[in-house]
Amino acid sequence: MLSKNILDALNNQLNHEFYAAHAYMAMAAYCADKSYDGFANFYIQQAKEERFHGMKIYNYINDRGEKAIFTQLDAPKTDFNSLLETFKDGLAQEQEVTRRFYHLSELAKNENDFATISFLNWFLDEQVEEESMFETHIDYLERIQEDNNALYIYEKELSARHFTEEAE
């Protein structure tokens, strides 16, 4: 059984993961509209990953004998000035997710909820990878700038990205 504080925080995070997926789909739509199909694919795969994270939390809540609560999602940002802006926004989003998982971990620690602490460790490790990935893409895009040939090659690389749950 989860405490009310932890259950509320987990439900809040569950909804935030689905919001993140929503935001990544908005970034994919921006990229697709600009004919950056490889970058659109990157964000579509990122959205799949966020929904997977949301479902991990959903399943954990159920496994602990509680009920997952879904709430209304805010509309994500849909207008961007550049590909670089989408990645900077993605990094900021991942940093917020990290902050939220730190908060959840602190709650679990304060309540001696060792099962939840163990569960959250996977997400903490995942967030290190997520932030690093976005930082790397930002570095690449800043380096490429307006080099259309490099951007074309980079986009082709991103078009090959596929998320599978087994990879997690």
MOKA-V278655 format. One record per helix or strand of 2 or more residues. SS is the DSSP state (H for helix, E for strand). FROM is the first residue (numbers start at 1). TO is the last residue. If there is no record, write none. Layout:
BEGIN
[[SS;FROM;TO] [SS;FROM;TO]]
END
This chain:
BEGIN
[[H;4;33] [H;37;63] [H;83;110] [H;114;144] [H;148;159] [H;165;167]]
END
